[in-house]
């Protein structure tokens, strides 16, 4: 199973508001600071939001989860995933069996493909060794 996720293009109705927000933040930095500060603000926001701005392709394989982005491939083996959490828009994979709030910073979020059920079946099949973390209310 392989799918592409590109929120900037796929979520056209609201996604351009993020670009507008980046430009507005840069404009405020320019107005109250300097052009150098404005460039730094826009660059910092672009670095933080790179997965939103650029296409990312995911692939579920028997070896693990592959992520293709910026011409690079990252393989996350299923054995490295110790816990996972099902969310309304995707799955969060954790390295620790009992993740804390700090573990969210180093976790991997994978949005669902068009067929959400296929992803859920793959998660349950390949992560039988992992703990399913319940959602916090």
MDTraj code that builds the backbone (N, CA, C; nanometers):
import mdtraj as md
import numpy as np

residues = "UNK UNK UNK UNK UNK UNK UNK UNK UNK UNK UNK UNK UNK UNK UNK UNK UNK UNK UNK UNK UNK UNK UNK UNK UNK UNK UNK UNK UNK UNK UNK UNK UNK UNK UNK UNK UNK UNK UNK UNK UNK UNK UNK UNK UNK UNK UNK UNK UNK UNK UNK UNK UNK UNK UNK UNK UNK UNK UNK UNK UNK UNK UNK UNK UNK UNK UNK UNK UNK UNK UNK UNK UNK UNK UNK UNK UNK UNK UNK UNK UNK UNK UNK UNK UNK UNK UNK UNK UNK UNK UNK UNK UNK UNK UNK UNK UNK UNK UNK UNK UNK UNK UNK UNK UNK UNK UNK UNK UNK UNK UNK UNK UNK UNK UNK UNK UNK UNK UNK UNK UNK UNK UNK UNK UNK UNK UNK UNK UNK UNK UNK UNK UNK UNK UNK UNK UNK".split()
xyz = np.array([
    [0.0855, -0.1159, 0.0000],
    [0.0000, 0.0000, 0.0000],
    [0.0910, 0.1234, 0.0000],
    [0.0640, 0.2126, -0.0925],
    [0.1446, 0.3335, -0.1081],
    [0.0523, 0.4512, -0.1356],
    [0.0778, 0.5654, -0.0721],
    [-0.0037, 0.6837, -0.0943],
    [0.0792, 0.8100, -0.0715],
    [0.0336, 0.9152, -0.1322],
    [0.0980, 1.0461, -0.1208],
    [0.0130, 1.1359, -0.0316],
    [0.0801, 1.2126, 0.0513],
    [0.0116, 1.3094, 0.1362],
    [0.0742, 1.4467, 0.1121],
    [-0.0085, 1.5410, 0.0708],
    [0.0381, 1.6769, 0.0458],
    [-0.0749, 1.7716, 0.0860],
    [-0.0818, 1.8083, 0.2134],
    [-0.1929, 1.8900, 0.2616],
    [-0.2095, 2.0221, 0.1871],
    [-0.1019, 2.0809, 0.1417],
    [-0.1121, 2.2085, 0.0714],
    [-0.1941, 2.1967, -0.0557],
    [-0.1847, 2.0829, -0.1236],
    [-0.2582, 2.0618, -0.2489],
    [-0.3886, 1.9862, -0.2244],
    [-0.3849, 1.8841, -0.1408],
    [-0.5024, 1.8004, -0.1193],
    [-0.6108, 1.8695, -0.0364],
    [-0.5718, 1.9590, 0.0535],
    [-0.6691, 2.0292, 0.1362],
    [-0.6834, 2.1732, 0.0931],
    [-0.7084, 2.1937, -0.0352],
    [-0.7064, 2.3275, -0.0934],
    [-0.8005, 2.4267, -0.0248],
    [-0.9108, 2.3815, 0.0306],
    [-1.0099, 2.4741, 0.0863],
    [-0.9525, 2.5570, 0.2009],
    [-0.8710, 2.4985, 0.2850],
    [-0.8192, 2.5708, 0.4005],
    [-0.6676, 2.5813, 0.4032],
    [-0.5982, 2.5018, 0.3217],
    [-0.4522, 2.4938, 0.3319],
    [-0.3805, 2.6228, 0.2931],
    [-0.4406, 2.6992, 0.2058],
    [-0.3728, 2.8226, 0.1651],
    [-0.3732, 2.9245, 0.2771],
    [-0.4567, 2.9056, 0.3786],
    [-0.4548, 2.9933, 0.4954],
    [-0.3219, 2.9803, 0.5709],
    [-0.2614, 2.8609, 0.5659],
    [-0.1323, 2.8411, 0.6315],
    [-0.0251, 2.9248, 0.5619],
    [-0.0242, 2.9231, 0.4295],
    [0.0715, 3.0072, 0.3563],
    [0.0482, 3.1545, 0.3851],
    [-0.0767, 3.1935, 0.3887],
    [-0.1101, 3.3318, 0.4208],
    [-0.0627, 3.3665, 0.5615],
    [-0.0790, 3.2756, 0.6543],
    [-0.0319, 3.2972, 0.7912],
    [0.1188, 3.3146, 0.7991],
    [0.1925, 3.2345, 0.7214],
    [0.3382, 3.2481, 0.7173],
    [0.3767, 3.3859, 0.6640],
    [0.3095, 3.4277, 0.5579],
    [0.3396, 3.5590, 0.4995],
    [0.2995, 3.6731, 0.5935],
    [0.1897, 3.6586, 0.6634],
    [0.1486, 3.7612, 0.7599],
    [0.2498, 3.7702, 0.8743],
    [0.2953, 3.6554, 0.9242],
    [0.3971, 3.6562, 1.0297],
    [0.5253, 3.7235, 0.9802],
    [0.5639, 3.6936, 0.8556],
    [0.6802, 3.7601, 0.7974],
    [0.6582, 3.9094, 0.7818],
    [0.5362, 3.9484, 0.7458],
    [0.5041, 4.0906, 0.7320],
    [0.5125, 4.1635, 0.8649],
    [0.4589, 4.1016, 0.9720],
    [0.4701, 4.1627, 1.1047],
    [0.6162, 4.1745, 1.1471],
    [0.6942, 4.0702, 1.1210],
    [0.8360, 4.0746, 1.1559],
    [0.9077, 4.1843, 1.0769],
    [0.8690, 4.2026, 0.9526],
    [0.9287, 4.3089, 0.8707],
    [0.8886, 4.4460, 0.9248],
    [0.7606, 4.4600, 0.9588],
    [0.7080, 4.5885, 1.0049],
    [0.7683, 4.6292, 1.1394],
    [0.7743, 4.5331, 1.2327],
    [0.8222, 4.5645, 1.3674],
    [0.9706, 4.5355, 1.3873],
    [1.0311, 4.4658, 1.2960],
    [1.1717, 4.4300, 1.3100],
    [1.2526, 4.4819, 1.1937],
    [1.2978, 4.3910, 1.1136],
    [1.3798, 4.4258, 0.9968],
    [1.3586, 4.3202, 0.8895],
    [1.4084, 4.3464, 0.7694],
    [1.3956, 4.2450, 0.6641],
    [1.4647, 4.1130, 0.7011],
    [1.5754, 4.1222, 0.7727],
    [1.6475, 4.0012, 0.8134],
    [1.5633, 3.9179, 0.9104],
    [1.4967, 3.9848, 1.0036],
    [1.4086, 3.9142, 1.0984],
    [1.2911, 3.8517, 1.0230],
    [1.2367, 3.9241, 0.9262],
    [1.1247, 3.8709, 0.8478],
    [1.1652, 3.7456, 0.7720],
    [1.2821, 3.7479, 0.7106],
    [1.3317, 3.6297, 0.6385],
    [1.3522, 3.5140, 0.7359],
    [1.4056, 3.5431, 0.8540],
    [1.4283, 3.4383, 0.9538],
    [1.2961, 3.3778, 1.0002],
    [1.1940, 3.4607, 1.0213],
    [1.0632, 3.4111, 1.0648],
    [1.0009, 3.3225, 0.9576],
    [1.0023, 3.3686, 0.8330],
    [0.9439, 3.2904, 0.7232],
    [1.0211, 3.1594, 0.7058],
    [1.1545, 3.1646, 0.7117],
    [1.2355, 3.0432, 0.6965],
    [1.2094, 2.9455, 0.8111],
    [1.1996, 2.9962, 0.9344],
    [1.1748, 2.9082, 1.0491],
    [1.0388, 2.8403, 1.0376],
    [0.9372, 2.9148, 0.9981],
    [0.8045, 2.8551, 0.9813],
    [0.8029, 2.7538, 0.8667],
    [0.8760, 2.7813, 0.7600],
    [0.8821, 2.6869, 0.6480],
    [0.9514, 2.5572, 0.6899],
    [1.0557, 2.5678, 0.7716],
    [1.1256, 2.4481, 0.8185],
    [1.0344, 2.3655, 0.9090],
    [0.9613, 2.4312, 0.9962],
    [0.8716, 2.3607, 1.0878],
    [0.7576, 2.2944, 1.0119],
    [0.7079, 2.3597, 0.9086],
    [0.5907, 2.3103, 0.8351],
    [0.6258, 2.2405, 0.7039],
    [0.7476, 2.1887, 0.6905],
    [0.7909, 2.1335, 0.5627],
    [0.7017, 2.0181, 0.5169],
    [0.6529, 1.9348, 0.6087],
    [0.5682, 1.8229, 0.5669],
    [0.4320, 1.8695, 0.5185],
    [0.3948, 1.9889, 0.5545],
    [0.2699, 2.0464, 0.5050],
    [0.2908, 2.1077, 0.3666],
    [0.4074, 2.1654, 0.3462],
    [0.4349, 2.2394, 0.2229],
    [0.4812, 2.1507, 0.1078],
    [0.5404, 2.0362, 0.1386],
    [0.5967, 1.9476, 0.0362],
    [0.5270, 1.8117, 0.0376],
    [0.5247, 1.7436, -0.0773],
    [0.4609, 1.6110, -0.0800],
    [0.5458, 1.5070, -0.0076],
    [0.4777, 1.4189, 0.0648],
    [0.5415, 1.3072, 0.1336],
    [0.4674, 1.1814, 0.0917],
    [0.5413, 1.0789, 0.0521],
    [0.4820, 0.9518, 0.0116],
    [0.5116, 0.8476, 0.1185],
    [0.4093, 0.7731, 0.1575],
    [0.4232, 0.6663, 0.2561],
    [0.3975, 0.5333, 0.1878],
    [0.4674, 0.4306, 0.2364],
    [0.4485, 0.2953, 0.1833],
    [0.4572, 0.1957, 0.2983],
    [0.3561, 0.1110, 0.3097],
    [0.3549, 0.0051, 0.4102],
    [0.4075, -0.1207, 0.3443],
    [0.5129, -0.1782, 0.4022],
    [0.5733, -0.3005, 0.3503],
    [0.5879, -0.4005, 0.4656],
    [0.6149, -0.5267, 0.4358],
    [0.6373, -0.6232, 0.5445],
    [0.7583, -0.5882, 0.6316],
    [0.8540, -0.5140, 0.5774],
    [0.9723, -0.4758, 0.6552],
    [0.9461, -0.3581, 0.7486],
    [0.8547, -0.2717, 0.7097],
    [0.8278, -0.1536, 0.7907],
    [0.7561, -0.0468, 0.7099],
    [0.7603, 0.0721, 0.7620],
    [0.6948, 0.1855, 0.6983],
    [0.8018, 0.2705, 0.6309],
    [0.7833, 0.2952, 0.5026],
    [0.8769, 0.3805, 0.4283],
    [0.8151, 0.5174, 0.4078],
    [0.8989, 0.6207, 0.4256],
    [0.8559, 0.7579, 0.4010],
    [0.9509, 0.8186, 0.2982],
    [0.8954, 0.8615, 0.1862],
    [0.9722, 0.9248, 0.0804],
    [0.9459, 1.0752, 0.0864],
    [1.0512, 1.1542, 0.1086],
    [1.0362, 1.2992, 0.1138],
    [1.1691, 1.3652, 0.0786],
    [1.1611, 1.4716, 0.0031],
    [1.2793, 1.5487, -0.0356],
    [1.3873, 1.4618, -0.0995],
    [1.3452, 1.3621, -0.1762],
    [1.4397, 1.2752, -0.2451],
    [1.5078, 1.1742, -0.1549],
    [1.4623, 1.1599, -0.0336],
    [1.5227, 1.0655, 0.0606],
    [1.4186, 0.9632, 0.1042],
    [1.4657, 0.8461, 0.1433],
    [1.3785, 0.7394, 0.1919],
    [1.4162, 0.7105, 0.3366],
    [1.3152, 0.7053, 0.4219],
    [1.3359, 0.6661, 0.5609],
    [1.2531, 0.5416, 0.5866],
    [1.3177, 0.4373, 0.6347],
    [1.2485, 0.3132, 0.6690],
    [1.2392, 0.3036, 0.8205],
    [1.1188, 0.2881, 0.8697],
    [1.0959, 0.2642, 1.0121],
    [1.0544, 0.1179, 1.0252],
    [1.1451, 0.0316, 1.0734],
    [1.1101, -0.1104, 1.0858],
    [0.9990, -0.1304, 1.1878],
    [0.9149, -0.2293, 1.1631],
    [0.8047, -0.2560, 1.2549],
    [0.8557, -0.2897, 1.3943],
    [0.9725, -0.3535, 1.4042],
    [1.0283, -0.3898, 1.5343],
    [1.0656, -0.2670, 1.6160],
    [1.0909, -0.1530, 1.5503],
    [1.1276, -0.0301, 1.6220],
    [1.0071, 0.0386, 1.6838],
    [0.8880, 0.0023, 1.6395],
    [0.7656, 0.0630, 1.6922],
    [0.7215, -0.0183, 1.8136],
    [0.7210, 0.0459, 1.9299],
    [0.6843, -0.0220, 2.0543],
    [0.5404, 0.0074, 2.0960],
    [0.4845, 0.1184, 2.0451],
    [0.3466, 0.1551, 2.0770],
    [0.2923, 0.2400, 1.9632],
    [0.1602, 0.2418, 1.9529],
    [0.0955, 0.3239, 1.8501],
    [-0.0359, 0.3762, 1.9052],
    [-0.0805, 0.4849, 1.8457],
    [-0.2062, 0.5458, 1.8868],
    [-0.2871, 0.5789, 1.7625],
    [-0.4089, 0.5283, 1.7572],
    [-0.4983, 0.5556, 1.6452],
    [-0.5686, 0.6885, 1.6701],
    [-0.5632, 0.7756, 1.5726],
    [-0.6279, 0.9067, 1.5825],
    [-0.7253, 0.9227, 1.4672],
    [-0.8115, 1.0223, 1.4707],
    [-0.9105, 1.0379, 1.3634],
    [-0.8498, 1.0604, 1.2247],
    [-0.7307, 1.1197, 1.2184],
    [-0.6719, 1.1498, 1.0877],
    [-0.5501, 1.0657, 1.0539],
    [-0.5035, 0.9822, 1.1464],
    [-0.3863, 0.9009, 1.1180],
    [-0.3410, 0.8227, 1.2402],
    [-0.2208, 0.7668, 1.2304],
    [-0.1636, 0.6840, 1.3361],
    [-0.0336, 0.7479, 1.3837],
    [-0.0122, 0.7480, 1.5151],
    [0.1129, 0.7956, 1.5731],
    [0.1911, 0.6733, 1.6183],
    [0.3169, 0.6634, 1.5738],
    [0.4042, 0.5529, 1.6109],
    [0.5067, 0.6019, 1.7128],
    [0.5235, 0.5253, 1.8224],
    [0.6151, 0.5610, 1.9293],
    [0.7276, 0.4590, 1.9403],
    [0.8426, 0.5045, 1.9887],
    [0.9571, 0.4164, 2.0104],
    [0.9508, 0.3478, 2.1464],
    [0.8792, 0.4068, 2.2402],
    [0.8695, 0.3524, 2.3754],
    [0.7351, 0.2825, 2.3946],
    [0.7374, 0.1747, 2.4740],
    [0.6143, 0.0992, 2.4972],
    [0.5146, 0.1773, 2.5822],
    [0.5630, 0.2624, 2.6709],
    [0.4781, 0.3468, 2.7550],
    [0.5128, 0.4928, 2.7265],
    [0.4620, 0.5474, 2.6171],
    [0.5030, 0.6829, 2.5794],
    [0.4505, 0.7898, 2.6752],
    [0.5346, 0.8892, 2.6967],
    [0.4969, 1.0050, 2.7764],
    [0.4652, 1.1194, 2.6806],
    [0.4268, 1.2331, 2.7361],
    [0.3978, 1.3492, 2.6513],
    [0.5226, 1.3935, 2.5740],
    [0.6393, 1.3787, 2.6354],
    [0.7638, 1.4165, 2.5686],
    [0.7932, 1.3256, 2.4486],
    [0.7472, 1.2019, 2.4538],
    [0.7690, 1.1089, 2.3423],
    [0.6942, 1.1519, 2.2171],
    [0.5938, 1.2365, 2.2306],
    [0.5211, 1.2864, 2.1136],
    [0.6139, 1.3670, 2.0224],
    [0.7166, 1.4284, 2.0809],
    [0.8086, 1.5108, 2.0024],
    [0.8946, 1.4276, 1.9080],
    [0.9197, 1.3018, 1.9436],
    [1.0029, 1.2165, 1.8581],
    [0.9219, 1.1041, 1.7932],
    [0.7910, 1.1144, 1.8016],
    [0.7051, 1.0137, 1.7404],
    [0.6909, 1.0409, 1.5903],
    [0.6308, 0.9469, 1.5214],
    [0.6060, 0.9609, 1.3778],
    [0.4554, 0.9547, 1.3540],
    [0.3996, 1.0615, 1.2989],
    [0.2584, 1.0647, 1.2640],
    [0.2449, 1.0305, 1.1166],
    [0.1573, 0.9348, 1.0865],
    [0.1316, 0.8945, 0.9489],
    [-0.0167, 0.9127, 0.9207],
    [-0.0515, 1.0034, 0.8293],
    [-0.1929, 1.0230, 0.7966],
    [-0.2484, 0.9013, 0.7234],
    [-0.3775, 0.8803, 0.7399],
    [-0.4423, 0.7675, 0.6732],
    [-0.4428, 0.7876, 0.5217],
    [-0.4331, 0.6760, 0.4468],
    [-0.4558, 0.6841, 0.3021],
    [-0.6057, 0.6980, 0.2748],
    [-0.6428, 0.6969, 0.1484],
    [-0.7847, 0.7080, 0.1133],
    [-0.8661, 0.5947, 0.1757],
    [-0.8078, 0.4740, 0.1802],
    [-0.8746, 0.3598, 0.2424],
    [-0.8195, 0.3417, 0.3832],
    [-0.8837, 0.4049, 0.4783],
    [-0.8389, 0.4030, 0.6175],
    [-0.8351, 0.2612, 0.6740],
    [-0.9313, 0.1784, 0.6357],
    [-0.9387, 0.0420, 0.6884],
    [-0.8173, -0.0407, 0.6503],
    [-0.7650, -0.0188, 0.5308],
    [-0.6466, -0.0934, 0.4870],
    [-0.5267, -0.0617, 0.5769],
    [-0.5133, 0.0626, 0.6168],
    [-0.4052, 0.1022, 0.7075],
    [-0.4256, 0.0402, 0.8451],
    [-0.5485, 0.0388, 0.8933],
    [-0.5763, -0.0201, 1.0236],
    [-0.5450, -0.1697, 1.0256],
    [-0.5773, -0.2389, 0.9177],
    [-0.5460, -0.3815, 0.9079],
    [-0.3949, -0.4022, 0.9092],
    [-0.3222, -0.3200, 0.8355],
    [-0.1760, -0.3317, 0.8323],
    [-0.1154, -0.3047, 0.9694],
    [-0.1655, -0.2046, 1.0392],
    [-0.1143, -0.1734, 1.1733],
    [-0.1379, -0.2904, 1.2671],
    [-0.2567, -0.3447, 1.2660],
    [-0.2876, -0.4575, 1.3553],
    [-0.2070, -0.5827, 1.3172],
    [-0.1833, -0.6031, 1.1893],
    [-0.1072, -0.7192, 1.1435],
    [0.0400, -0.7092, 1.1803],
    [0.1024, -0.5972, 1.1483],
    [0.2467, -0.5833, 1.1670],
    [0.2866, -0.5394, 1.3073],
    [0.1930, -0.4846, 1.3834],
    [0.2271, -0.4354, 1.5172],
    [0.1589, -0.5163, 1.6269],
    [0.1497, -0.6472, 1.6071],
    [0.0903, -0.7310, 1.7115],
    [0.1751, -0.7300, 1.8378],
    [0.3039, -0.6985, 1.8262],
    [0.3943, -0.6920, 1.9411],
    [0.3857, -0.5587, 2.0150],
    [0.3262, -0.4585, 1.9550],
    [0.3252, -0.3230, 2.0111],
    [0.1996, -0.2986, 2.0954],
    [0.2089, -0.1986, 2.1801],
    [0.0985, -0.1592, 2.2667],
    [0.0145, -0.0524, 2.1979],
    [-0.1168, -0.0687, 2.2029],
    [-0.2040, 0.0363, 2.1510],
    [-0.2328, 0.1344, 2.2641],
    [-0.1933, 0.2582, 2.2450],
    [-0.2114, 0.3616, 2.3466],
    [-0.3491, 0.4242, 2.3280],
    [-0.4319, 0.4270, 2.4327],
    [-0.5639, 0.4901, 2.4183],
    [-0.5495, 0.6413, 2.4058],
    [-0.6456, 0.7017, 2.3385],
    [-0.6456, 0.8479, 2.3235],
    [-0.6813, 0.9118, 2.4555],
    [-0.6112, 1.0184, 2.4842],
    [-0.6429, 1.0949, 2.6053],
    [-0.7529, 1.1927, 2.5749],
    [-0.8469, 1.2056, 2.6642],
    [-0.9610, 1.2940, 2.6442],
    [-0.9309, 1.4328, 2.6741],
])
top = md.Topology()
chain = top.add_chain()
for i, resn in enumerate(residues, 1):
    res = top.add_residue(resn, chain, resSeq=i)
    for name in ("N", "CA", "C"):
        top.add_atom(name, md.element.get_by_symbol(name[0]), res)
traj = md.Trajectory(xyz[None], top)
